[in-house]
């Protein structure tokens, strides 16, 4: 039995996590829930799973949650401090982080400090502060398990008796680690391509928020869905994979796979390639992370390749989707530039959804903010937050014009 705290329990990943827990009551017990502002939902979830404490980041929503929770004896911890405290809950074994953006950084660090394993869906945590987070993971000897389907696929393909995967603790010598790295020629992330990768005739400058939010495969939050449409999401995943598996970005590629059946692939130096395939359902990678290294029966249908029929793959058009190039630029420069890219993207996506900039204004804004930034060495978390705040101000100025 593992005791689990779910940060972001009212979002799509959080809800899927609770579905997995409901199907595996003998293996998973929910002990804490956190939301940014959906008070009624999180209290209903707490009642359903017998949870005694929840955290609500938004102040007014926290007050509403306290009113709703009082008759049921549920404690409500308010604010960002409440979320971080919940991540460090002593009875927890694993903390699922499905918060949006850099808001997940402090809770992830708090969970690691408390000695908890982290199941991570918030890719911005590693994008903005990968070096520091991975250092903390190693110091505390905890596991950082990927929840994204693509990174879960890579994680599964890299499992071997003598393999040292950088995101989990394993007693392995440095020599053994080098041998494993030398076996891998390339990591390949698959991308659905969102609603636009398969439509080369479409003028992306005329795309509306409604069109960009119409993802053909996944039901995700608005920010992630727009990032999928620009392919920024896939670029962020390249950076995340680099940190999770200790691989240079130059050895990580992207291929568009509209069916979303092959979730990622690992090519080894002998030319062999391993791929992980499953139906496109987030419960698969979530359950693997929460039950690893075991595998348990899942309430998800097995993949039937005969019924599935053909699988298609093609290279992404980086001229139409410049975000992939921006990611590589940020990775090469390192330091605070990835945090700047991430923050500028968040602001630009909000501006696009509000109708203040065009669709292509998202990557144009990010590029201009990156160009204006003086990269600093990222040796502490204060510099990450300073770079994040600076980039948000700069991006807001550009979007306001």
N, C-alpha and C positions, 0 to 999 in steps of 0.2 A: 504494500500500500504506500503510495506516494502522496504527500500533502502538497497541494498546488495553490499558489496565488495567481490570479489572472488580472493583469493590468491592461485595461482597455476591454473589459468584459462585454461592453455593449456595442462594440464594433463587430465587423464581419469575422475577423479572426477569433476574437473573444467568444463570440456566439458558437463558432465551430468547435472551439476548445471545450466549451461546456457540453456540447453534443457528444463529444468523445468521452468526456467524464461520465456522462449519464449512461453511456453504453458499457462502461468498464467500472462499475461501482466497487468491484473487488480489488481494483488496482489503483484507482485514482480518487482522492478525496479533495474537494474544493474547500479551502480554509480562509480565503480572502479574495475580495473583488474590488476593482477600482475603475472609475469612469471619470471622464472630464466633466460632463454636465448632465447626463441622463439619469436624474435622481430616481424617478419612478421605476425605470427599467432595472437599475442595479439593485434596488430594494426587492423587487419581485424575484430577481435572480437569487439574491441572498436567502429569501424565504424558501425558494424551491430546492436549494442545495444545502440548507441548514447552516449557512455561513453566519458567523457571529460578528464579523467586523468588515466594513467596507470603507473605501476612501473615495472622496469626491473632490476633484481639484477646484472647480468653479465655486466661488464663495456663496453665491445665491442658491445654486443647485445643492450645495452641501446643507444649507439651512432647510431646504425643502426635504432633503433626504433624512435629516434628523427628525423632522415632523412625522414622516412616513414610517421611520424605523422604530420610533419610541414604543409603540404598542407591542412590538415583536422582540424587544430586547436586543436589537442589533445596534452595535456601536458604529458611529460615523466619524471618520477621521478627515478633517477638512484640509484643503489646499495641497500644494505641491509637496509640502513637508509630510502631510498625511499619506500621500501616495508612496513617498520614499520610505516612510516608517512601515507601511504595509509590506513593501518589498523585503524588508528585513524581519518580518514576522518570525519569531523563534520557532514555531511549530512547522514552518514551511520546509519542504525539501527542494521544490522547483518553483521558479517564478517565471511565468509566461509574460513576456513584454510585447504587447500589441498596441502600444500607445503610438500616437502620430508624431513624427518628427523628432527633434532633439529633446523633447519633453521626456523621452525614455532614458536619457543618459544617466541622470542622477539616480533614478530607481534601480537601474541595472547595476550601477556601482554599489548602491546600498545592499542589494541582494548578494553580490559577490563578497562584500565586506562581511556579511553575516554568514558566509560559507554556503550559500545556496547555489544550486545549479540554475542557469538561466536558459530558457527556451526563447529565442529571439526572432521576432517578426519585424521589429523596427530597424530597418536597414540603415537609417540615418545615424544610429548610434555608432556603427562601425565606419560609416562613410566619413563622419566628422571627427571621430576620435579613436580610430582603429588601433593605432599604436598603443595608446594609453590604456584602452579597454583590454586588449590582449595581454598587456603587461600585468594588469591587475588580475586577470584570469589565471595567469601562470603563478603569480605570487600567492593567491588564495587557493590554488589547486582545485578549482571548480570547473565544471563543464559548461561550455557555451554552445548550445545545440541549435542548429538552424531550423526555423519553421517555414521559411519560403520553400515552395515546392522544388525550385531549381537547386537551391543549396542543399536541401535534404537529399535530392537525387545524387548530387556529387558526393555527399557524405556517405550515402549508402554504397556507391560504387567504389569508394576508397577504403571500405572496411576490409581488413585482412588481419590475420593473427599477428603479423610482425609490423603492421603499419602504424605509424605515429601521425595522427591527424591533429593539426595544431590547435583546434578548438576544444579538444577534450583532454583530460588528464590520463596519461598512460605511462607506466614505468618503462622508459625507452632511452637508450643512450643516444647521444648526439650523432654518433656514427650511424646508428640505425635510421635516424631521421634523414640523414643525407642520402642513404641508399634508397629510401622510399621516394624522395624528391627526384632523384635521378631516373626513376622508372617512368615518370610522367612526362609525356610530350606536350599535352594540351588539355585544358579543361574547356568544355563547350557548353555554354548556357543556351537553352532554347527560349525563344520569345514568341508569344502569340502574334505579335505585330500590332495588337490593338485593332481599332476599326479602320486604320488607314494604310498599313504597310502593304496590303494587297490591292491597293487602289492607286496606281501610279498616275492615273489621269486626273486625280482630284487636286485642286488648287488649295494647298494647306493654309494659305493666307485668308481664305474665306470660311474656314471651319468655325462652326458655332460650338458653344459649350455643350449643347444638347447632343450634337453629333459626336463630340469627343468623349462624352460620358457613356455612350452606347457601346460598351465593351462586348465583343462577340462571345466571350468564353467565361470570364470571371465576374463574380459579384463582389466588388471591392468598394472601399471608401472613395470619395470624390477626388482627393489628392492623388492617391495611388492610380486611380483610373485615368486621370489626365496625364500622369507621368508615363503610363503605359502607352497612351496615344502619341506622346512625343518621343517615346523610347528612352526617355531619361531614366525610367524605372529600371530598364535593363542595364543601362550604364552604371547606375548605383549598385546594382547587383554584381557587376564585374568587380567594383571596388570592394564590396562586401566579401566576395569569394576570395579575393586576394588576401584579405586578413584572416578569414576563417581557415584557409588551407595553406597559408604561408606560400603563396605563389605569386610571381610577378605578373602584372597586368598584361605583359607581352605574351604570356602563355595562356591567356584566357580569351576565348572568342565567343561570338554571338551568332546564332543562326535562327532565322524566322521559321517557326513550325506552327502553322495555324491551328492544327488539330489539338495541340497541347496534350499529347499522349506521351511523347518522349520528353521528360522533364529536364534532363541534362545528360551529358556524356563525358567520359574520361578516356582519352587516347593515351596509350602507353608507348614507350620508346620502341617496342617491337612491332608496332603497327596495329595491335589489338585495341579495340574500343569496347568499353562497357557502357551500357545505357540503363537508366531506370525508367520503366514505363508503368503507368497506371491511369485509371480514369481521372479526368480533371476535377478533383475534389480535395479541398484543403484539409479534410479530416485525415487523409492518408499521411502527409508529412507531419501534421500535428500529433497524431497518435504515435508515429515512429519516434519523435523527439521525447514524448512523455513516457514511453515504455522502453526506450533504448537502454541496454543493448538487446532486450528481448523483442520478439514479435508476437502480437496477440491478434486473435480474430477481430476483424473490423466490420462495422455495419455499412460497408461500402462494397458495391458490386465489383467482382474481379474483372479485369480487362479481357475482352473477347476480340482478339485481333482479326478473326475471320469476319465478324460482323462489322468491325471498325473499317475494314477495307484499306484503302491507300493512306499513306502518310507522306506529307509533302514538306520539303525544306528548301529555303532559298536565302541568299545573302541579304542582309539589310542594306538599304540604299542610304548611305551616310550623307549624301548631299541633301536628301530630303529630310533626314533626321540627324541634324548636326550634334545632338546631345551626346551621342556615343563618342564623337571626337573630343568634345569638351571634357568628358570624363577621363579620357586618356591623358589630356593635357594636365588636368588636376592631379592625376596619379603620378605623372612624371615630375611635376613640381613638388608635390608632397606638402609637408608643413601644414599651414592653415588654409591652403587653397581648396581642398575638398570640403571643408566646413563652409567656406564662402560660397562655393558652388551650390551646396545643399540649401543654404539659407536663401540665396537669391532665387533658387527654383521655387521654394515654398511661397515666397512673396509674389513671384510672377504668376504662378498657378492661381493664387487667390485673385490677382488682378484680372486674369483671363476669365475666370468664372464669374467675376463681378461685371464683366463687359468693358473693362477699362483699357485692355490691350488686346491685340489680335493673337491668334494661336501662335504664329511664328514669333510674336513678341516675347514669348516665354524664353526661347533659347537666345534670342537677341539680347534680352535683359541680362540673362545669366552670363553671356560672353562679355558684355560691357562691364559688369561688376567684377568679373575675374580679371579683366584687363587693368582695371583701376586699383587692384589690390596689391599691396606690397607683402609678399609672402614672408611669414615668420616661422621659425622653428617651433614645432608644436610639442613642447616639453612639459606642459601642465594643462589642467582642465580650464583654468582661468583664460588662457589664450584661445582655447576653443570657443568659449562663450563670448569673448571679446570679438573674435573674428565673425562669429555668427551675428552678433548685434550690429557690427559695422556693415556687414553685407546686407542685412535687412533694411537698414536706413538708406543705403545707397540704392538698393533695388526699388524701394518705395519712392525715392526721388525720381528715378528714371520712369517708373510706371505712371507717376503723377503728371509727367510731361506729355 
